[in-house]
Amino acid sequence: MVVGAAVVVPAFTLLVPSASVLGTPEFPAPAVLVWASVSKALSYGVAGLPFAARVGIAVGGGLGLLLATLERVLPARAVRFVPSPAGLGIAMVMPASNALTMFTGAAIAALLRRYRPGIAITSLTPIASGLIAGESLTGITLALLRAAGLGV
C-alpha cells in the first residue's frame, strides 16, 4: 500500500494541475463532486447545499424508497422490471456517456447469454475486462500527453 501511495500521489500531482480543475469538462471526476457535496452537507448541514442539490437529494431519496418498496410488494415476475436502486443511484453520479456505455455492454451481454450462451460463458468477462482496461489506459495516456503539453 505504501508503494501504491508513493506512485499515485506524484502521478496525481503531475496529471492534475490544481484541485480547482476537478469537476470541469477536462477533469470531470464525478465521484469527487459527490464526495465534496457530502463533505459540505456534513460540515454545514443540508442547508449549506445549493437548492438544486437539496431537491436532488429529496427526489433521489424518494425514488430509492419507492423502488425498494416496489421490490418487496410486487409479485416475483414483476420485480425483474423494477430498476436497481443502487444501479440507478450510480448512474445519477456519473456522466451519461458512461451510463450509456454500461447499458450498451449489458444489453450485448444479455443478447449473447440468450442467443449464444457458449460464447457468453467463455468470452464476456475477458472482453469486458479488456475494454475497461483499454479505456483506462487510453485515459491515462491522454492525461499524460496533456500534462506534457501536447494538447491532446
N, C-alpha and C positions, 0 to 999 in steps of 0.2 A: 504494500500500500504506500509506503514511503517513496518507493521508486516511481510509482504512478504519479504521485503528487509532485515529485521533483521534475517530471516531464511535462505534466499537464499545466502547471502554473506558469512556467515560462512560455509554453506554446500559446496559452490563452492570452498572455500579455503581448506576445508578438502579433497574434491574429486580430485581437480586439483593441483598437487604439484607445478607447475610453469607455467606461461603463455607460456613459450617456448615449452611446450609439445603439445599445441593446434595445430592441423593440422598434427599431427603424426598419424600413424595407431592406436595407443592406444586411442587417443583423436582426431578423425577426424575433428569434428566441421567445416563442410564446410561453414556454414554461417559466421563464424569468419574469415576464409580465404578470403571470398568475401569482407567483410567489411574492412579487413586490406588492400586489394588491392585498394578499393575505397578511403580509407584514404590516401594511398601513392599517388594515382593519384591526389587527391585534394591538397595534400601537396607539391608534387614535379612535378606535371604535368604528362601527359601520358608518356613522355619520361623517367620518373623515373621507369616505369614498365619494367619487362623483355620483350624481343622481342616477345616471345610466347604469353604473355598476351596481347600485343598490337594487334597481329594477331587475337587472340581470340575475342577481342573487335570489330575489323573490321568485322570479319566473323559473329559474333553474331548480330551485328547491321544490317549488310546487310541482313541476314536471317530474322530478325524481320521485316524489311521494306518490304521484298518480301512477307512474309506471310500475313502481314497486307494489302498489296496491293491486293493480291490474294483474300482475304476475301471480298474486295469491288468490284472487277471486274468480278469474276466468277459468273455464274448462281447459284441460290439458291441451286439447287440439287447437285452441285459440291462443294459448300463451306463446306459441312459437312465433306469432306475428307481432308480439309486443317488443319494441326495441329495447336493447340492453341499456339500463340507466347509466352504467359505468361507461359503456362504449359511446353513448350519446354525450356524456359529460366530457370525455376525452376529445371527441370530435369538436366540441364547442371551444376548446382552448388551443386548437392547432389550426394552421392555415387550411383553407378549403382545399387547396391543391393536395395536401397530404391526406385529408379525409377522402377525397375523390380517388386518389391513388390506392388507398387501402380498400375502398369499396370495389374498385375495379379488380384488384387482386383477389379479393374474397369471392367475387362473382365468378371469375375464371376458375378458381379452385373448386367452387361448388359445382360448376358445369363439368369439370374434369372428374370429380368424385362421382357424379351421376352417370356420365356417358363413357368415361374411360378410367374406371377405378384402378386398373393396373398401373397406368401412368401416374395417376394421382398418388398412389401409395409410394412409388419409388422416386418420383421427381419433384413433388410440390415443395418439400422442405429444402432440398438443395437449391432449387431455382429461386425460391423466395429469399433464402439466406444470401445467395449471390447478388440478387437485385438490391437488397438492403445494404450489403457491404459495398457494392459498387457505387450506390448513391452517396453513401457516407464518404468514401474515398474521393469521389468527384467533388463533393462539397469542401473537403479539406484541401484538395488540390487548388480549387478556385480561390479559397481563402488565402492560401499561401501565395498564389500569384498576385492577388490584390495587395497583400502585405508587402510583396516585393516591388510594388509599384507598376505592375504590368497591366493594371486596369482592366481585368477580365470581367 
